[in-house]
Amino acid sequence: MRYGFVFPALLIATVAAAEPLSRREAVERALLVNPGVQKAIADLSALNGQKDEALADALPELKLFAGWNRYRDPSLLNSSSFDAFPPELRDSLRPAPANLNETSLQLRQTLFSFKIGAAIKAARLARKLGDEDVRRARQSVALEAVRAYNQYLLSLEKVKVAQKVVRYKERQLETAKNRYAAGVATVLEVLRSNVDLENQRTQLLTLSGESDLARASLNAVMLRPVGLAIEATDTLTFQPLELELDDVVAAAWRDRPEAQAIALSERIYGHLVDVARSEARPSLDFYGQWGYSVRQPRNFGDSDYTRWSAGITLAVPLFDGGRTRGKVAQARAQHDKTALDKQQLENQIRLEAQAALDALRVARSVLGAAELNLAQAQRALDMTDANARAGAATFLDVLDAQAALTQADSQRLFALYVHANARAAVRYVMAQDVLDLPSQAPTAPAVSLHPCLAPGGRGASPCDSVAVSQSVAAEEDRSQR
């Protein structure tokens, strides 16, 4: 039985079963099921209930009561003047058990209160605060999904680079064997090639494991089984994005849900101070009741058995032992804390914006240098390989050239990964869609790249290293200005 086709068959089945997935699809699925977003939505429902509860205090309260009671009341026998009654009258006044049926409508309405208006305003602002919390949770989950997707893309590209190196070293080992068979190479060269190939295969296995872990992390963000196969349809590409720090901070402070939450919290605590103060202020309430009280159920509806009452109550707090003063002090302390939270958020936003813009600038410069190094490393490897076949270069020279090419390619991939994450981070700081294209964001003119650094420029005519270095240096100087 042949087992050589088992692994390829399983690999083909796995690839066929892999589900195509783009960044936007990953973000959309994460937003649908992420517990953080669902929790924020649940909190929003609770705030809606609190708003309705506060509004109910300003509306009439109407209740229907119905009851049956059987009683025996000897209060007349306990009267102090009962003994003065004639004996025959006292004998006729013996209490007997009786039934009492009652039904009534009770109405209560607050006519004036310092508390209700402030409480309703605070509850409405809290509802808006809940909207901002939902928006914050959605943006955080979107950024997390984008980063997980980019991490998976980087791991896949690393595996591809390692596979390419393995194929090259396999050809190199075959060449060494042929040279040894022809008597122009030693057995040491064959052994070195074999060891180098096995080391690279071990590296490939390590990178494959990292890729599986990155895929599991992406599935975990979407709350799917971590072993589910994914076919990434997007790639790590360079998209120019250039912004000034002050513009990013201004947009963030204008649109960030955290900034909106700070402003809403300041207003909410201001109203809560008024709510606490109202505990020591007068209130005016209306109370009314209408219904029937009968011994015989057949008398319901008879106007002779109706019972009603109505009244207005004025409550003026005089002394509560300092309870209201304590509540006011607590509410004022919470209100004052919002100023400190605002200052802390301003520093946090500026730090996040600076970090994201620095990552953009560094990744752009590293990418330019990596593109140049990759082209030169590939050319150096081709020349060294040709010289080795002609006997003008050693085996170690080939290994050094191959290592330089691998390092340049890895640096290019990592720079693309960092730049993609930095772009998403900048949009996150500005409270924009992390998936928007640069042309849809308020950006400065696009960054121009040297022809050798542009996509497709590497395989054209040889690049002038001096011109490219000058182009990168000018670009860095422009970004610093």
C-alpha positions, 0 to 999 in steps of 0.5 A: 500500500502506498502512503505517499498520497495520503498527506497531499490528499488531506491537504487538498481536502483541507484547502477545499474545505477552507472558507474564504474570508476577507478583513471586512467579513471578519470584522462583521462576524466579530461584531455580531457575536463578540461578548463585549459588544453584546454586553454593551447592548445589554447595558444600553437596554438597562439604561433605557429602562432607567430612563423610563423609570425616571420618566414614570415619576412625572406621570400619573400613577393609577391603581385598581384595588379590590378586596374582601374582608370578614371581621368582628369589631368589639370597639363599641363594647370597649367604649368607656361610656358603654356601661352607662347604657341600659342593660337591655340596650347593652344586650342588643349591641352585641357585635356580630361577624360581617362581610365587607367588599371594597373596590376603588381606583387610586390616583397619585400625581406629583404636581411639583418637584425639584427632583423629577426634572433633573432625574429625567435629564440625567436618565436621557443623557445616560441613554446617550452615554450607552450609545457611545459605549456600544460604539466604543465596544464595536470599534475596539472589536473591529480593531482587534479583528483587523489585527488578528487578520493581519497577524494571520496574513503575516504568518501565511507569508512567513510560511511561503517564504520558508517554503521557497527557501526549502525548495531552493535548498533542496535544489542546492542539495541536489546540485551538491550531490551531482558535483560530488558524483562528478568529483568536483565537490567534497562529501563535506559540502553534501553534508552541509547542504543536507544539514542546512536543508533539515534546519530549514525544514524545522524552521518551516514546521515552527512557522506553520505552527505559528500560522495555526496559532494565528488562525486560531486567534482569528477564529477566537475573535469571531467566536468560531471553533479555533481549528476551522480552516480559513482562506484569507482573500486579502493581502498585506499591501502598502497603502499611503496614509499621511496625517499631522498629529494635531489633525488626528488629535482634533478628529479624535477629540471630536468623534471618539466615543470616549470623548463624547462619554466624558462630556456626557458624564460631566452633564449627568453628574451635574444633574445628579447634584441637582437630584441630591439637592432636591431631597431638601426642597419642597414637593407637592402631590395630589392624591385621589380615591373613588370606589364602593364599600358594601356588605352585600355584593348586590349593592355594587353600583348603588351610589349610596355605597360610594366612597371617595376622597381627594387631597393635596399634600405639601412636603417640606423637609426640615431636618434629615440629620445631614443625609442630603448634604452627604449626597450632594457632596458625593455627587459633586465629587463625581462631577469633579472627577470628570475633569481629571478623566478628561485630562487623562483621556486627552493625554491618552489620545495624544499618546495613541495618535503619536504612537500610530503615526510613528509606527506609520512613518517607521514602517514606511521607511523600513519598507522602502529599505526592505524593498531595495534590499530584497532586489539587491539580495536576490541579484546577489544570490543569483550571482553567488549561485552562478559563481558557485556553480563555476567554482568561483564561490564557496558553499558558505558564500551561497548560504550567506546570500540566501540568509540575506535574501530571507532576512530582507524578505522577512523585513519587508513582510513585517514592515507591511504588517506593521504599516497595515496595523498602524493604518488601522490604529490611526483610524481607530484613534480618529473614531473612523472605520478601521477598514476605510481606504486612505482615499476615504479618510481626511489624508494629506497628498499621497506619499510618492515612492521611488520606482524601485519601491513601487509594486512591480518595480523590483523586477524591472531594470536595475535600481540605482541605490544612490537615487533610492537612498536619496528618495527615502531620505527626502521622504523621511525629512518631509514627514518630520517637517 
